[in-house]
Amino acid sequence: MARVSSPKSLKVLVYSDDVHTREQVILALGRRPHPDLPELEYVEVATEPVVIQHMDAGYLALAILDGEAVPAGGMGIAKQLKDEIYDCPPLLVLTGRPQDAWLATWSRADAAVPHPIDPIQLAEAVVSLLRARVPA
């Protein structure tokens, strides 16, 4: 797994066709969800082609994908990214409900958090995924 070398900030992609969902994620996490991690810098994306473009660029530490986005849902995008990008950064999928966690497993997402977004649950999942990418 690739590690990010002593970054001043970590770039986190937040994908949803709904601006309010993107805002909820960013507000829930804030600039620094844990003191052991660098600050987060968000890249907001509303369409699948732009997600692919940013992921191909290779500078992201994490991608948060809305499984309820239309026309391209985050779970389908997650599956494509895991299949096509060598050493893909961690992916967190926002599911429509807790019972959809099995779909997130199918998508090969590294974590799943259901709507409505619980800030504590989201922060715990994000911190867990990012810790593996940042040197101690």
C-alpha positions, 0 to 999 in steps of 0.5 A, a space after each residue: 500500500 502506498 503511503 503519503 510522505 509527511 504531507 501538510 494536508 491530505 486530499 480527500 475526494 467527496 463525490 455526490 451529485 447532491 451538494 448537500 450531501 457533500 456539505 454534510 460530509 465536509 462539515 461532519 469531518 471538519 479540517 482535522 478529524 483527529 490530532 494525529 492526522 494532517 489537515 484534510 483538503 477536500 476535492 468536491 466532485 459531482 460527476 463520475 468522469 471527474 472522479 475518474 480524472 482525479 483518481 487517475 492523477 494519483 494524489 488523493 489519500 481517500 475517496 468518499 463516494 455517495 452510493 445514492 448518487 445518480 446517474 452513477 452511484 458510488 458503489 459502481 464507481 468504487 468497484 470500477 476504481 478497485 478493478 482499474 487502479 493499481 494501489 487504489 487509495 482507500 474508498 469509503 461508500 455512503 450507503 442508503 441504509 445500514 442494510 446496504 453494507 453488503 453492497 459496499 462489500 461487493 463494490 470492494 469499498 474499504 468502509 461504508 457509512 449509512 445515510 443519514 450521516 453520523 459525524 462520529 461514525 464517519 470520522 471513525 471510519 475516515 481516521 481508520 482509513 487514513 492512519 494506514 496511509 500516513 507515516 507514524 
